[in-house]
């Protein structure tokens, strides 16, 4: 018996049950699909830090943790070695970051001696590490201001005088600033 003929002769309850099963399977497939992350602040870290006399060059990695492109149009970050500010950067320029990728931003600054003295102590080996805090925010047209912050330690890079690495000990998740 042809398939169409069998369907015609099938009781309506059985046909309804089949359609209900197909509909349920389709909903389950959609519900179990991948979840696209959006609206999350980037993970910002210190990639490298180089002390050259009284000048400090800091490179930051800005990692987009979202499944969609992030269109940053303002980036601000502040690094402090308690109680002194080591670095502060404010850039108002377009910085597109593809989904699940990162970009690097480099800045050169002239910190106060009160911030440079601990770095020099770390460079000479008098100190093993320095606790730091990094905080800031980005602005995107889609999500507004997204804040980030983390705490960690700076370490000297062996065999490279004046160069430092950062290790993050604690990072905070997305904090969306309310618009007033």
Buried (B, 14 or more C-beta within 10 A) or exposed (E): EEEEEEEEEEEEEEEEEEEEEEEEEEEEEEEEEEEEEEBBBBBBBBBBBBBEEEEBBBBBBBBBBBEBBBBBBBBBBBBBBEEBBBBBBEBEEEBEBEBEEBBEBEBEBEBEEEBBEBBEEBBEEEBEBBEBBBBBBBBBEEBBBBBBBBBBBBBBBEEEEBBBBBEBEEBEEEEBEEEE
